[in-house]
Amino acid sequence: MGSGRGVSSVNGDKDACRPPTADADAGVTFDDARMPGTDRMMTPPEVARLLKVKPHKILAWIQSGELRAINVAAKLGGRPRYRVTVEDLRAFTSGRVVGPPPTVKRSPRRSKRDGFKNYF
C-alpha cells in the first residue's frame, strides 16, 4: 500500500488537500479562492504556512498584540491554544502593507546670530 504521507483527492491530486499558500512572485494575496471560509478559525501553524514564516513568529505577534487571536484553551492558566479568524488576519496583513516611505519636511537650519559669542 501507500506510505500514507499525503491524502489525495478523488482525482489523485495531492496538492488539493494542502493549506492555501501564496505565490512566491506575487507576494501574499488574500483573495477568496485561497483563504479559508470567513467563519473558520486558523491555528498559528496554519497562519505561519500561509504567510511563509515560522510559527514562533506568529506567536510573538499574538503575544505582542499585533495579531489578534482568541485563546480557546480549557484552562485560562494553562497552555494557550490560539485561534486566528480570517478577518483578523486580513486586518493584520493590510496594516503591514509596504508603501513608499513618508516624506518628512525638515525645518530650515537656523543661521548664526550676529553678535553671539562662544564662551566655551
PASEBA-1860 file (N, C-alpha, C; in nm, 3 decimals):
! residues 120
1> MGSGRGVS> 0.083/-0.118/0.000/0.000/0.000/0.000/0.087/0.124/0.000 ~ 0.025/0.238/0.003/0.098/0.364/0.001/0.165/0.392/0.133 ~ 0.245/0.494/0.134/0.317/0.529/0.255/0.231/0.606/0.353 ~ 0.113/0.652/0.312/0.024/0.724/0.400/0.068/0.868/0.424 ~ 0.156/0.918/0.341/0.211/1.051/0.363/0.119/1.160/0.317 ~ 0.049/1.151/0.213/-0.038/1.258/0.167/-0.175/1.203/0.135 ~ -0.273/1.275/0.173/-0.409/1.232/0.141/-0.442/1.289/0.005 ~ -0.484/1.204/-0.085/-0.513/1.254/-0.219/-0.663/1.267/-0.237
9> SVNGDKDA> -0.698/1.351/-0.330/-0.839/1.370/-0.360/-0.884/1.260/-0.455 ~ -1.006/1.271/-0.501/-1.062/1.168/-0.587/-0.983/1.154/-0.716 ~ -0.936/1.265/-0.770/-0.864/1.258/-0.896/-0.714/1.236/-0.876 ~ -0.668/1.212/-0.752/-0.528/1.180/-0.728/-0.439/1.301/-0.708 ~ -0.494/1.420/-0.699/-0.414/1.541/-0.682/-0.381/1.559/-0.535 ~ -0.253/1.541/-0.498/-0.214/1.553/-0.358/-0.213/1.697/-0.311 ~ -0.196/1.793/-0.402/-0.192/1.933/-0.364/-0.329/1.987/-0.327 ~ -0.435/1.918/-0.360/-0.569/1.968/-0.331/-0.598/1.969/-0.182
17> CRPPTADA> -0.527/1.888/-0.102/-0.553/1.880/0.041/-0.462/1.970/0.123 ~ -0.368/2.036/0.062/-0.275/2.120/0.134/-0.341/2.254/0.166 ~ -0.293/2.322/0.272/-0.350/2.452/0.306/-0.316/2.554/0.199 ~ -0.393/2.662/0.191/-0.368/2.763/0.088/-0.234/2.831/0.110 ~ -0.165/2.860/0.002/-0.038/2.932/0.008/-0.042/3.047/-0.090 ~ 0.054/3.134/-0.079/0.063/3.249/-0.167/0.170/3.223/-0.272 ~ 0.161/3.289/-0.385/0.261/3.278/-0.490/0.388/3.346/-0.444 ~ 0.502/3.287/-0.474/0.629/3.345/-0.432/0.657/3.475/-0.506
25> DAGVTFDD> 0.617/3.483/-0.633/0.645/3.603/-0.710/0.549/3.716/-0.678 ~ 0.425/3.683/-0.651/0.324/3.786/-0.633/0.316/3.836/-0.489 ~ 0.384/3.774/-0.394/0.371/3.814/-0.255/0.247/3.752/-0.195 ~ 0.208/3.798/-0.080/0.092/3.742/-0.012/-0.034/3.809/-0.064 ~ -0.122/3.729/-0.121/-0.251/3.781/-0.165/-0.359/3.704/-0.094 ~ -0.462/3.772/-0.056/-0.569/3.710/0.019/-0.700/3.725/-0.056 ~ -0.712/3.654/-0.164/-0.840/3.654/-0.233/-0.922/3.536/-0.181 ~ -1.049/3.533/-0.213/-1.139/3.433/-0.158/-1.105/3.292/-0.205
33> ARMPGTDR> -1.035/3.276/-0.316/-1.002/3.143/-0.366/-0.896/3.075/-0.278 ~ -0.810/3.153/-0.214/-0.701/3.094/-0.136/-0.730/3.091/0.013 ~ -0.809/3.181/0.062/-0.835/3.188/0.205/-0.945/3.090/0.243 ~ -0.938/3.036/0.363/-1.048/2.951/0.408/-1.173/3.035/0.430 ~ -1.282/2.969/0.458/-1.407/3.039/0.479/-1.396/3.141/0.591 ~ -1.475/3.247/0.584/-1.463/3.354/0.682/-1.508/3.312/0.820 ~ -1.585/3.204/0.832/-1.629/3.159/0.963/-1.527/3.065/1.027 ~ -1.424/3.025/0.956/-1.325/2.931/1.005/-1.214/3.004/1.080
41> MMTPPEVA> -1.165/2.940/1.184/-1.051/2.992/1.258/-0.928/2.910/1.225 ~ -0.814/2.975/1.224/-0.689/2.910/1.186/-0.596/2.903/1.307 ~ -0.519/2.796/1.316/-0.420/2.781/1.421/-0.294/2.859/1.382 ~ -0.207/2.891/1.478/-0.083/2.961/1.443/0.004/2.888/1.340 ~ 0.017/2.753/1.342/0.094/2.689/1.235/0.029/2.706/1.097 ~ -0.103/2.707/1.089/-0.170/2.729/0.960/-0.145/2.871/0.910 ~ -0.150/2.968/1.000/-0.122/3.107/0.963/0.024/3.120/0.920 ~ 0.114/3.050/0.989/0.256/3.055/0.954/0.281/2.998/0.816
49> RLLKVKPH> 0.214/2.889/0.781/0.230/2.832/0.645/0.177/2.929/0.541 ~ 0.068/2.996/0.571/0.009/3.089/0.476/0.100/3.209/0.452 ~ 0.160/3.261/0.559/0.247/3.378/0.547/0.393/3.343/0.521 ~ 0.423/3.212/0.521/0.559/3.162/0.498/0.659/3.217/0.600 ~ 0.620/3.205/0.727/0.708/3.239/0.839/0.703/3.124/0.938 ~ 0.786/3.129/1.040/0.788/3.025/1.143/0.670/3.045/1.239 ~ 0.618/2.937/1.297/0.507/2.951/1.393/0.543/3.036/1.515 ~ 0.671/3.038/1.553/0.712/3.120/1.666/0.692/3.269/1.637
57> KILAWIQS> 0.706/3.307/1.512/0.684/3.448/1.474/0.538/3.484/1.491 ~ 0.448/3.393/1.454/0.305/3.417/1.470/0.272/3.431/1.619 ~ 0.328/3.343/1.702/0.305/3.351/1.846/0.359/3.481/1.904 ~ 0.472/3.527/1.854/0.527/3.655/1.901/0.436/3.771/1.864 ~ 0.381/3.768/1.741/0.287/3.873/1.701/0.160/3.870/1.787 ~ 0.114/3.751/1.821/-0.005/3.738/1.905/0.024/3.791/2.045 ~ 0.137/3.752/2.103/0.169/3.794/2.239/0.201/3.942/2.249 ~ 0.250/4.002/2.141/0.277/4.146/2.143/0.150/4.227/2.117
65> GELRAINV> 0.045/4.162/2.071/-0.079/4.232/2.045/-0.095/4.280/1.902 ~ 0.003/4.255/1.817/-0.007/4.297/1.677/-0.112/4.216/1.601 ~ -0.115/4.085/1.625/-0.209/3.996/1.560/-0.313/3.954/1.663 ~ -0.436/3.980/1.635/-0.544/3.948/1.728/-0.579/3.800/1.718 ~ -0.593/3.735/1.834/-0.624/3.592/1.838/-0.713/3.564/1.959 ~ -0.775/3.447/1.958/-0.862/3.403/2.065/-0.799/3.281/2.130 ~ -0.797/3.279/2.263/-0.744/3.165/2.337/-0.860/3.070/2.365 ~ -0.856/2.950/2.308/-0.964/2.853/2.325/-0.924/2.740/2.419
73> AAKLGGRP> -0.824/2.764/2.503/-0.778/2.660/2.597/-0.885/2.634/2.703 ~ -0.887/2.513/2.754/-0.984/2.476/2.857/-0.955/2.548/2.988 ~ -0.827/2.563/3.024/-0.787/2.632/3.146/-0.720/2.763/3.107 ~ -0.761/2.872/3.169/-0.701/3.001/3.136/-0.557/3.012/3.184 ~ -0.522/2.943/3.291/-0.385/2.948/3.340/-0.292/2.849/3.274 ~ -0.346/2.762/3.191/-0.265/2.658/3.127/-0.205/2.705/2.997 ~ -0.167/2.609/2.916/-0.106/2.637/2.787/-0.208/2.700/2.695 ~ -0.176/2.816/2.635/-0.273/2.881/2.547/-0.288/2.806/2.415
81> RYRVTVED> -0.408/2.803/2.364/-0.437/2.745/2.233/-0.505/2.855/2.153 ~ -0.426/2.921/2.070/-0.473/3.037/1.997/-0.542/2.998/1.867 ~ -0.641/3.076/1.830/-0.707/3.066/1.700/-0.720/3.206/1.645 ~ -0.693/3.220/1.516/-0.697/3.349/1.448/-0.808/3.345/1.345 ~ -0.896/3.444/1.346/-1.002/3.449/1.246/-0.946/3.507/1.117 ~ -1.013/3.478/1.008/-0.969/3.527/0.877/-0.977/3.680/0.872 ~ -1.080/3.737/0.934/-1.093/3.882/0.935/-0.977/3.948/1.009 ~ -0.937/3.889/1.123/-0.824/3.944/1.198/-0.694/3.930/1.120
89> LRAFTSGR> -0.679/3.821/1.047/-0.559/3.803/0.965/-0.556/3.904/0.851 ~ -0.669/3.929/0.789/-0.674/4.030/0.682/-0.643/4.169/0.737 ~ -0.696/4.202/0.854/-0.668/4.332/0.915/-0.519/4.345/0.948 ~ -0.460/4.237/0.997/-0.318/4.238/1.031/-0.233/4.259/0.906 ~ -0.262/4.185/0.800/-0.180/4.196/0.679/-0.201/4.328/0.607 ~ -0.323/4.383/0.614/-0.344/4.512/0.547/-0.272/4.623/0.621 ~ -0.251/4.608/0.751/-0.177/4.708/0.827/-0.027/4.699/0.806 ~ 0.021/4.591/0.751/0.164/4.572/0.730/0.205/4.586/0.583
97> VVGPPPTV> 0.119/4.640/0.501/0.150/4.658/0.359/0.259/4.763/0.347 ~ 0.358/4.734/0.266/0.471/4.823/0.248/0.440/4.922/0.138 ~ 0.467/5.046/0.162/0.447/5.151/0.063/0.569/5.242/0.061 ~ 0.560/5.349/-0.014/0.674/5.441/-0.015/0.689/5.506/0.122 ~ 0.812/5.537/0.161/0.831/5.598/0.292/0.769/5.737/0.297 ~ 0.719/5.778/0.412/0.658/5.910/0.420/0.764/6.018/0.406 ~ 0.726/6.126/0.344/0.819/6.238/0.328/0.811/6.325/0.451 ~ 0.926/6.357/0.505/0.933/6.439/0.624/0.987/6.575/0.583
105> KRSPRRSK> 0.909/6.677/0.613/0.953/6.811/0.579/1.039/6.863/0.693 ~ 1.161/6.895/0.660/1.254/6.944/0.760/1.244/7.095/0.771 ~ 1.263/7.140/0.892/1.265/7.285/0.911/1.401/7.337/0.869 ~ 1.406/7.460/0.818/1.536/7.512/0.774/1.629/7.534/0.893 ~ 1.756/7.524/0.866/1.855/7.544/0.970/1.857/7.689/1.014 ~ 1.874/7.705/1.143/1.883/7.842/1.193/2.021/7.897/1.161 ~ 2.022/8.020/1.121/2.151/8.083/1.092/2.210/8.135/1.223 ~ 2.340/8.151/1.223/2.407/8.203/1.342/2.369/8.349/1.360
113> RDGFKNYF> 2.342/8.381/1.483/2.303/8.518/1.512/2.425/8.609/1.513 ~ 2.402/8.731/1.472/2.509/8.831/1.478/2.528/8.873/1.623 ~ 2.650/8.886/1.664/2.680/8.932/1.797/2.682/8.822/1.900 ~ 2.668/8.697/1.859/2.668/8.584/1.954/2.812/8.541/1.976 ~ 2.851/8.529/2.105/2.990/8.493/2.137/2.990/8.356/2.202 ~ 3.083/8.274/2.163/3.105/8.145/2.230/3.201/8.165/2.343 ~ 3.162/8.129/2.463/3.249/8.140/2.579/3.317/8.009/2.613 ~ 3.281/7.904/2.546/3.341/7.775/2.578/3.419/7.721/2.465
END
